[in-house]
């Protein structure tokens, strides 16, 4: 595959990566190009802005959750048929998983994609020193190709001239200079930017402003030429159907069993309801693709608006989001809460992550929730954030005991108790503890996981929906 591509990185968080990356996506899309949006790391919020800018699903590239070998195939899957791919980095260029070297860093992903890097530099408090900063980043790892710099938060024409003069000495081309512009800033709260789904027209205006600012301040032709300098990627794109195909070394009896399962899937496609709307915005596109490939009919519903689950629902997936912001509205939708509780009580498969876990509790900040779990949730004072290595403690609708998966925690809430009599996961790093709940057909946990790393999760879940 040989799609033109750029990785947008920065020396640290807060330099303007999201503004520049989203603005570039919008600017190139406005030129009539099909732009494929990607985000390094587990972040769910930025891809929403990317999708708004491009009209395509924003996809994550996480070498920790999925493993380095899946980064290029997942990228190729998302970028198939596009004219350009823009990949927004995470944190600083060389920052990744704690104590894991370059793992999950933007630098590692740029190397896996063989893509040139555009470094976004916050120039608001420097002039000639910018050359030393850029030189250091460009020379730190010779496997990372920094193809140019975009200067952000430039104060004036004179300031821009000083910066450009300094960077001429560093030998790294300046591909853009953006002035301070409050109108393109996006509001934040306890877990980062406010998601697109909650902002409506304001998000559309913000993305349009980002695109206009980038178009005015950046050399789009030079950036496109740099993107075209990326070489071909070996191998093909990821496919949900192929990911679910049995290994060629499977025993003949297991192959026959899988063929029987596939035949049943054709005859009966169970409806899997997936929570969406403003309260549940966190999901990876590959999850729905895997469920569909495993034989499910995936239907999205909005717990804030819909009083009934989709007709014929046999299984339920509730991902992450911000139920704490919408606790009143979720609690007021008593009809849906009771239907979800009844579905769970029937033994139907229910997979809940983070926000989904909170929604299944008795209450959230004193507001009644679904009452599926004998647990209470509340806002806390401390942010819990980081990658986790986990192992399934027992059998569940998602995995058999002993299945190892990598996950990510990102929340400022507390659930008490933190684990049921049958926990969902044993977290083996960092530290050792159990967390989450396995109860009948329910699997509820704080851990966000990426099913592309373990496609059998989708097959097992769908099979249980079919037979429950």
C-alpha positions in Angstrom: 0.0 0.0 0.0 1.3 3.5 -0.8 -1.0 6.2 0.5 0.6 9.6 1.0 0.8 10.2 4.8 2.0 12.5 7.5 2.4 12.1 11.3 1.7 15.3 13.3 3.9 15.3 16.4 5.1 17.8 19.0 7.8 18.1 21.7 5.2 17.8 24.4 1.5 17.9 25.1 -0.2 21.3 24.8 1.7 22.5 21.7 -1.3 22.4 19.4 -1.2 18.9 17.7 -5.0 18.5 17.7 -5.6 21.9 16.2 -3.0 21.4 13.5 -3.9 17.8 12.7 -7.6 18.5 12.6 -7.0 21.7 10.6 -4.9 19.9 8.1 -7.6 17.2 7.7 -10.2 19.8 7.2 -8.1 21.9 4.8 -7.2 19.0 2.6 -10.8 17.7 2.7 -11.9 21.1 1.5 -9.7 20.6 -1.5 -11.7 17.6 -2.4 -9.3 14.9 -1.2 -10.4 11.8 0.7 -8.5 12.1 3.9 -8.0 9.2 6.3 -7.8 10.3 10.0 -5.8 8.5 12.6 -4.8 9.0 16.2 -1.8 7.5 18.0 -2.7 6.0 21.4 -6.0 5.1 23.1 -7.6 8.5 23.0 -11.3 8.4 21.9 -12.0 12.2 21.9 -9.7 13.5 19.2 -10.9 11.0 16.6 -14.3 12.6 16.9 -13.0 15.9 15.7 -11.0 14.1 13.0 -14.2 12.4 11.8 -16.0 15.8 11.7 -13.1 17.2 9.6 -12.9 14.4 7.1 -16.3 12.7 7.0 -14.6 9.4 7.7 -14.3 7.3 10.9 -11.4 8.3 13.1 -9.2 5.3 13.9 -6.6 4.7 16.7 -3.2 3.2 16.2 -2.0 1.9 19.6 1.1 -0.3 19.6 0.5 -1.1 23.3 -3.1 -2.3 23.1 -2.8 -4.0 19.7 0.9 -4.7 19.4 3.4 -3.2 16.9 2.6 -5.7 14.2 -1.0 -4.6 13.9 -0.2 -0.8 13.5 0.5 -0.8 9.8 -2.4 -3.2 8.9 -4.9 -1.2 10.9 -3.6 2.0 9.3 -3.9 0.5 5.8 -7.5 -0.7 6.6 -8.6 2.8 7.6 -6.7 4.5 4.7 -7.8 2.2 2.0 -8.9 4.2 -1.1 -7.9 7.6 0.4 -5.7 10.3 -1.2 -4.0 11.2 2.1 -3.7 10.0 5.6 -3.0 12.3 8.6 -1.9 10.7 11.9 -2.1 12.8 15.0 0.5 11.8 17.6 0.2 11.5 21.4 2.0 13.5 24.1 5.6 14.4 23.1 7.1 12.7 20.0 9.2 10.2 22.0 6.8 9.7 24.9 5.1 6.3 25.1 4.2 3.6 27.7 5.9 4.1 31.0 9.2 2.2 31.3 8.7 0.5 27.9 11.2 2.4 25.8 9.6 3.7 22.6 6.6 1.4 22.8 3.4 3.2 21.9 5.1 6.5 21.2 4.5 8.6 18.2 8.1 8.0 17.1 7.5 4.3 17.1 4.3 4.6 15.0 6.0 6.9 12.5 8.7 4.2 12.0 6.1 1.4 11.7 4.3 3.5 9.1 7.5 4.7 7.3 5.9 8.1 7.5 7.5 11.6 7.7 6.9 13.6 10.8 5.8 17.2 11.0 6.8 18.7 14.3 4.4 21.3 15.8 6.3 23.7 18.0 4.7 26.1 20.5 6.8 29.2 19.7 5.1 31.6 22.0 8.1 32.1 24.4 11.2 31.6 22.2 12.9 32.8 19.1 16.4 31.5 18.2 16.2 28.7 20.8 13.6 27.0 18.5 16.5 25.8 16.3 18.2 24.0 19.2 14.9 22.4 20.2 14.1 21.2 16.7 17.7 20.0 16.1 17.5 17.9 19.2 14.3 16.2 18.2 15.4 15.6 14.7 18.7 14.1 15.7 17.6 12.1 18.7 16.5 9.0 16.7 17.8 8.7 13.2 15.0 6.3 12.4 12.5 9.1 12.8 12.3 11.4 9.8 11.2 14.9 10.7 10.3 16.5 7.4 9.3 19.9 8.6 8.0 22.2 11.3 4.8 24.1 11.9 5.2 27.0 14.2 2.2 27.5 16.5 1.2 30.5 18.6 3.4 32.9 16.7 3.1 36.4 18.1 3.8 38.7 15.1 5.4 39.0 11.7 8.7 40.0 13.3 8.5 37.0 15.6 7.8 34.7 12.7 10.8 36.1 10.8 13.2 35.5 13.8 11.9 31.9 14.1 12.3 31.2 10.4 15.8 32.6 10.3 16.8 30.4 13.3 15.4 27.3 11.7 17.3 27.9 8.4 20.4 27.1 10.4 18.9 23.9 11.7 18.2 22.7 8.2 14.5 21.8 8.9 12.0 23.5 6.6 9.2 25.6 8.1 5.9 24.3 6.5 3.6 26.7 8.3 3.2 29.4 11.0 0.0 29.9 12.9 -0.9 33.0 14.9 -2.6 32.8 18.3 -6.4 32.4 17.6 -8.7 31.8 20.5 -11.6 31.0 18.2 -10.2 27.6 17.3 -9.7 26.5 20.9 -11.9 23.7 22.2 -13.3 23.5 25.7 -11.9 20.9 28.1 -13.0 19.3 31.4 -11.9 16.5 33.7 -10.8 14.0 31.0 -9.7 16.3 28.2 -11.6 17.9 25.3 -15.4 18.0 25.3 -16.4 15.4 22.7 -17.9 16.4 19.4 -21.2 14.7 20.1 -21.8 17.0 23.0 -21.0 20.3 21.2 -23.1 20.1 18.0 -22.8 23.2 15.9 -20.0 24.6 18.1 -17.8 21.7 17.2 -18.6 22.1 13.5 -17.6 25.8 13.7 -14.4 25.0 15.6 -13.3 22.5 13.1 -14.1 24.9 10.2 -12.0 27.5 12.0 -9.1 25.1 12.4 -9.2 24.3 8.7 -9.3 28.0 7.7 -6.4 28.8 10.0 -4.2 26.0 8.7 -5.1 26.8 5.1 -4.0 30.4 5.6 -0.9 29.7 7.6 0.5 26.5 6.1 2.0 25.5 2.8 -0.4 22.7 1.9 1.4 22.0 -1.4 4.7 21.4 0.4 2.9 19.3 3.0 1.3 17.2 0.3 4.7 16.7 -1.4 6.2 15.6 1.9 3.3 13.1 2.4 3.9 11.7 -1.0 7.6 11.0 -0.1 6.4 8.2 2.2 7.4 4.8 0.7 5.1 1.9 0.2 4.0 -0.2 3.2 4.6 -4.0 2.9 1.6 -6.3 3.5 -2.1 -5.6 3.2 -4.8 -4.0 5.3 -6.4 -5.5 8.4 -9.7 -7.2 7.8 -12.3 -8.1 10.4 -13.3 -11.2 8.5 -9.7 -12.4 8.0 -9.0 -11.7 11.7 -11.8 -14.1 12.6 -10.7 -16.8 10.2 -9.4 -19.9 11.9 -5.6 -20.5 11.9 -4.4 -22.7 9.1 -2.9 -25.1 11.7 -6.3 -25.6 13.5 -7.3 -29.3 14.1 -9.7 -30.6 11.4 -12.4 -31.0 14.1 -12.1 -27.4 15.1 -12.2 -26.2 11.5 -15.5 -28.2 11.1 -16.9 -26.6 14.2 -16.0 -23.2 13.0 -17.6 -23.8 9.6 -20.7 -24.9 11.5 -20.6 -21.7 13.5 -20.3 -19.6 10.3 -23.2 -21.5 8.8 -25.3 -20.7 11.8 -24.2 -17.1 11.6 -25.6 -16.8 8.1 -29.0 -18.3 9.2 -29.3 -16.3 12.4 -27.7 -12.9 12.9 -28.4 -11.8 16.5 -29.0 -8.1 17.1 -26.3 -6.5 19.3 -27.2 -3.1 20.6 -24.3 -0.7 21.0 -24.8 2.4 23.3 -24.0 5.7 21.6 -25.2 9.3 21.8 -23.6 12.1 23.8 -23.2 10.0 27.0 -21.4 7.1 25.4 -19.0 8.4 22.8 -16.0 6.1 23.4 -15.6 3.2 21.0 -13.2 1.7 18.5 -14.6 1.3 15.0 -13.1 -2.2 14.8 -15.3 -3.5 17.6 -18.5 -3.1 15.5 -16.7 -4.4 12.4 -15.6 -7.5 14.3 -19.1 -8.1 15.7 -20.6 -7.8 12.2 -18.0 -10.1 10.8 -18.7 -12.6 13.5 -22.4 -12.7 12.5 -24.1 -9.9 14.5 -26.4 -7.2 13.3 -25.0 -4.1 15.1 -27.5 -1.4 16.0 -26.7 1.8 17.8 -29.1 3.3 20.3 -28.9 6.4 22.6 -29.6 5.9 26.3 -30.4 9.6 26.6 -33.2 9.5 24.1 -34.4 5.9 23.4 -36.8 4.4 25.9 -36.5 0.9 24.4 -33.6 -1.2 23.2 -33.5 -1.9 19.5 -36.1 -4.5 18.4 -34.8 -8.1 18.9 -31.8 -7.2 21.0 -29.9 -10.3 22.1 -26.7 -8.7 23.4 -25.6 -5.3 24.6 -22.3 -3.4 24.4 -21.9 -0.2 26.5 -18.5 1.5 26.0 -16.9 4.6 27.5 -18.0 8.1 27.7 -19.3 10.6 30.3 -22.4 9.3 32.1 -21.4 11.4 35.1 -22.2 14.5 33.0 -25.6 13.1 32.0 -26.5 11.2 35.2 -29.8 13.1 35.6 -31.0 12.4 32.1 -29.8 8.7 32.3 -31.5 8.2 35.6 -34.8 9.9 34.3 -35.0 7.3 31.5 -36.5 4.7 33.8 -38.1 2.6 31.0 -34.7 1.9 29.4 -33.0 1.3 32.7 -35.5 -1.3 33.5 -35.3 -3.0 30.1 -31.5 -3.2 30.4 -31.8 -4.7 33.9 -34.2 -7.3 32.6 -32.0 -8.1 29.6 -29.0 -8.7 32.0 -31.2 -10.7 34.4 -32.2 -13.0 31.5 -28.5 -14.0 31.0 -28.1 -12.2 27.7 -24.5 -11.1 27.0 -23.6 -7.6 28.2 -20.1 -6.1 27.8 -19.5 -2.8 29.6 -16.4 -0.7 29.8 -15.8 2.2 32.1 -18.8 4.4 31.5 -20.8 1.3 30.8 -19.7 -0.1 34.2 -21.0 3.1 35.9 -24.3 2.8 34.0 -24.8 -0.7 35.3 -24.3 0.2 38.9 -27.1 0.9 41.4 -26.4 4.6 41.4 -24.0 7.3 40.1 -23.5 10.2 42.4 -26.8 9.4 44.1 -28.8 9.1 40.9 -30.4 5.7 40.1 -28.8 3.8 37.2 -29.6 0.3 35.9 -29.1 -1.6 39.1 -27.5 -4.6 37.3 -24.5 -4.6 39.6 -24.6 -4.3 43.4 -22.2 -1.4 43.4 -22.3 2.3 43.7 -20.4 4.9 41.6 -19.3 8.4 42.3 -17.0 11.1 41.1 -13.6 11.0 42.8 -10.8 13.5 43.3 -8.0 11.5 41.6 -7.5 10.8 37.9 -6.8 7.1 37.1 -4.8 6.9 33.9 -2.5 4.4 32.3 -2.0 1.1 30.4 -2.7 -2.1 32.1 -1.7 -5.8 31.5 -4.7 -8.0 32.5 -5.7 -11.6 32.6 -9.3 -13.0 32.6 -9.9 -14.4 36.1 -12.7 -16.7 35.0 -14.8 -17.6 32.0 -17.1 -14.9 30.7 -19.0 -13.9 27.6 -15.8 -12.2 26.3 -13.0 -14.6 27.2 -12.0 -17.9 28.8 -10.1 -17.9 32.0 -6.4 -17.1 31.5 -6.9 -15.0 28.4 -4.4 -12.1 28.5 -5.3 -8.7 27.2 -3.9 -5.2 27.4 -6.1 -2.4 28.4 -6.2 1.3 29.3 -7.8 3.0 32.3 -8.9 6.7 32.1 -11.4 7.9 34.6 -12.0 10.2 37.6 -14.8 8.1 39.1 -14.8 5.4 41.9 -16.9 2.2 42.0 -17.4 0.6 45.4 -16.8 -2.3 45.6 -14.2 -2.3 42.8 -14.7 -6.0 42.1 -17.4 -8.5 42.4 -17.3 -12.1 43.8 -16.2 -13.1 40.3 -13.9 -10.3 39.0 -13.6 -9.5 35.3 -9.8 -9.1 35.3 -6.7 -9.7 37.3 -4.5 -6.7 36.6 -0.9 -8.0 36.6 0.9 -4.8 35.8 1.3 -2.2 37.2 0.8 -3.8 40.6 -1.5 -6.8 41.2 -5.2 -6.5 41.9 -8.6 -7.7 40.7 -11.2 -5.5 39.2 -14.6 -5.5 37.5 -17.6 -7.9 37.6 -18.6 -11.1 35.8 -22.2 -11.9 36.7 -24.3 -14.2 34.5 -23.8 -12.9 31.0 -22.4 -9.5 32.2 -18.8 -8.5 31.9 -18.2 -5.0 33.3 -14.9 -3.4 33.9 -13.0 -0.1 34.0 -10.6 -1.4 31.4 -10.9 -0.2 27.8 -9.6 -2.9 25.5 -9.1 -3.1 21.7 -10.7 -6.2 20.3 -8.5 -6.3 17.2 -5.7 -7.6 19.5 -7.9 -10.6 20.5 -10.6 -11.0 17.8 -11.9 -14.1 19.4 -13.7 -11.8 21.9 -16.1 -10.7 19.2 -16.7 -14.2 18.0 -17.3 -15.6 21.5 -19.7 -12.7 22.4 -21.7 -13.1 19.2 -21.9 -16.9 19.7 -23.3 -16.3 23.2 -25.8 -13.8 21.8 -26.9 -16.4 19.3 -27.4 -19.1 21.9 -28.5 -17.2 25.0 
